[in-house]
Amino acid sequence: MQTFHAKPGQVERKWVIVDATNQTLGRLSSRIAAVLRGKNKPEFTPHCDVGDFVVVVNAEKVKLTGNKTATKAYFHHTGHPGGASWTAYLDLLKTHPERVVERAVKGMMPRTRLGRKQLRKLKVYVGSEHPHAAQCPVPFEN
């Protein structure tokens, strides 16, 4: 028996909706990354994009454990001398709460062309409304 390798034309994609209300950021992000890569499917192939689309709602209601709410910070560097900047978690949560989830999931994806392609299937929204009702997303089972 030969090993099965998925081909791009054979992949059937679903849409999954995830409610981030009162979910821990890291645990939620690792589950989302697994669905984006397709690791929850029996036909998972590491070199082929077999994952599903993921819609995350209520991104502003995600929680962190311990004292990370007050101490967590995000680092960014422009590439120029003296171009380092830090953004506190609470500041990012106030201005762009969807970026908190996007950044956590991005950190768990492969740093390759395929990983960037898979990350484009992640849609994160503030609040419970999203424009993907026509795709009939199914709730994600934890």
Secondary structure, DSSP 8 states (H G I E B T S, - for coil): -------GGG----EEEEE-TT-BHHHHHHHHHHHHHTTTSTT--TTS----EEEEE-GGG-B--TTHHHH-EEEEE-SSTT-EEEEEHHHHHHH-HHHHHHHHHHTTS-SSHHHHHHHTTEEE-SSS--S-GGG--EE---
